[in-house]
């Protein structure tokens, strides 16, 4: 079979169709999370603008997928030649997905940098892998503008570009997850309230990391196996939604963490994954009446318990 041809008897658009349906459902979750954020956040404008930008981009992506659905399944229903052609709308959707992915990954890279909990090379590595994945994606998009045929995706170069894009993005997300987990784990000091809070933060981080990494990984695998089969489309179309949902969900989780943080003897405030002013993860605790801490901790341990961990993630 020539590179410009697709095996029509084996061609199916089912994964493509169901992928668009899944993304529509996920966008409903995005709307819910953003609505909760609007009504509960106390962030400064830089972070609010970032969330608004991500939502608008995701909304644009959803509108584009709706147009894609109409173009292939209404306007050109049954036209196999059209079905095996990649339109400019799909290419623009891919570009928006790249922008959303990069924005979220750089956001978390900046959080890792500002915590100061890991070596400075770690956030640099997160940013570099994220940028590398984006560059590979942009190169792939440029090639699509030159050749709109679905069969062109079966060639070596598109596979390499998509593989680099997805794998580097997945690596960036994995490094972010590991870095934050490492940083929080080193701040456990044996005080139940503090350790419980950090463990809950870790659960949120792991959940977010698993979702985005798995989506990128499965997308890459299914694309590399048989790109013309379109098995990869549900995972691609859901990428922008997964990144936005997991980020905004973590921002919304701060309220619950803040409530759980208060205790008779240990006080925590401003538990934020924010990007400016009081939008920070800062743990400020006053240990004043806990006899266990007073009797069992001394020297440097007691000093650490009194000043406790101050974790700050904020915009400079």
C-alpha positions, -999 to 999 in steps of 0.1 A, spaced: 0 0 0 14 34 -10 18 61 17 -10 81 1 -35 53 4 -57 39 31 -71 4 32 -107 14 28 -123 -19 36 -106 -18 70 -112 19 76 -135 29 104 -144 62 119 -159 47 151 -130 57 174 -131 92 159 -169 96 166 -167 82 201 -137 103 209 -157 135 201 -186 123 223 -162 116 252 -147 151 249 -181 166 250 -188 148 283 -154 159 297 -161 195 288 -192 193 310 -168 184 338 -146 213 329 -175 237 331 -184 223 366 -148 227 379 -145 262 365 -178 272 380 -167 259 414 -135 278 410 -152 311 401 -174 309 432 -147 297 457 -113 311 447 -95 338 465 -67 341 440 -51 372 425 -57 381 389 -27 363 373 -40 329 383 -76 339 375 -65 350 341 -47 317 335 -77 297 344 -99 319 322 -75 315 293 -74 277 297 -112 276 298 -116 297 267 -90 276 248 -108 244 259 -141 260 249 -127 268 215 -114 232 212 -149 219 220 -165 241 193 -139 229 168 -146 192 176 -183 200 171 -176 214 137 -154 184 129 -183 161 138 -207 180 116 -182 181 87 -175 144 86 -208 129 97 -234 154 84 -221 175 55 -200 147 40 -216 116 55 -206 84 36 -178 102 17 -148 80 23 -124 103 4 -133 132 27 -132 109 58 -95 101 50 -86 137 48 -73 158 77 -90 193 76 -75 226 88 -99 226 117 -84 194 130 -49 209 127 -60 241 146 -75 218 173 -42 201 176 -24 234 180 -48 246 208 -42 213 226 -5 219 224 -9 254 239 -31 241 268 -7 213 275 23 236 276 6 262 297 -4 237 324 30 220 324 49 253 327 25 263 355 35 233 375 71 238 366 70 272 382 53 258 413 81 233 417 107 260 412 92 283 438 88 257 464 126 254 466 121 218 478 142 202 450 173 210 431 169 239 407 177 217 377 144 198 383 120 226 373 143 234 344 141 198 332 103 199 335 101 231 314 126 218 289 108 185 283 75 204 281 89 228 255 106 199 236 72 181 233 56 213 221 82 219 195 78 183 182 41 189 181 44 221 161 67 205 136 41 178 131 14 204 127 35 221 100 38 189 81 0 183 83 -6 217 66 15 204 37 -1 169 34 -37 166 45 -40 128 38 -47 105 67 -23 80 51 6 104 56 4 97 93 17 61 87 50 74 75 81 74 98 84 112 103 48 118 117 52 89 140 85 102 153 70 137 158 39 125 177 60 100 197 84 128 208 55 151 215 36 127 237 65 110 254 83 143 263 50 157 277 45 125 297 80 127 310 74 164 320 43 154 340 61 125 356 90 146 368 65 172 382 47 145 401 78 129 415 94 163 424 63 174 444 59 141 461 96 141 471 94 177 483 63 171 504 76 137 518 107 154 531 86 179 551 69 152 572 78 159 608 58 134 628 29 158 637 -3 140 627 -22 171 614 7 183 593 15 148 579 -21 141 571 -23 174 552 8 166 532 -5 130 525 -37 145 511 -17 169 489 3 139 477 -29 121 467 -41 150 446 -7 152 430 -5 115 422 -41 115 408 -33 144 385 0 129 374 -16 95 366 -44 110 346 -23 132 323 6 107 320 -17 78 311 -36 98 286 -3 109 269 11 74 270 -19 56 256 -23 83 229 13 77 218 11 39 218 -22 38 199 -9 63 173 24 45 168 7 11 163 -19 20 137 -24 58 131 -47 52 102 -71 32 124 -79 63 145 -77 44 178 -57 73 191 -83 100 185 -103 96 217 -71 100 238 -60 130 217 -93 148 219 -95 143 256 -60 157 263 -69 193 266 -98 184 289 -78 162 311 -51 189 316 -76 216 324 -98 195 346 -70 181 367 -54 216 372 -87 234 381 -97 205 403 -65 208 423 -71 245 427 -107 238 439 -94 212 464 -76 240 484 -108 249 502 -112 214 516 -76 212 526 -79 246 543 -108 233 564 -91 201 573 -60 220 583 -74 237 613 -69 220 647 -70 231 684 -32 231 686 -20 234 650 -32 261 626 -26 261 589 -37 288 565 -35 298 529 -32 262 515 -31 274 479 -17 262 445 -19 298 433 1 321 412 3 354 430 -1 373 463 -19 350 487 -23 323 460 3 301 475 9 269 493 20 282 526 18 263 557 19 285 588 15 266 620 15 276 656 22 248 681 13 262 715 -6 238 736 3 203 724 20 185 754 32 157 732 52 180 710 65 199 741 77 167 759 89 146 730 106 171 707 136 191 717 166 208 701 163 212 664 132 190 662 113 213 686 125 243 667 112 228 635 79 220 651 75 255 664 84 272 632 72 242 612 73 237 575 68 268 553 60 256 518 55 284 494 43 282 459 37 316 445 44 339 416 75 361 420 
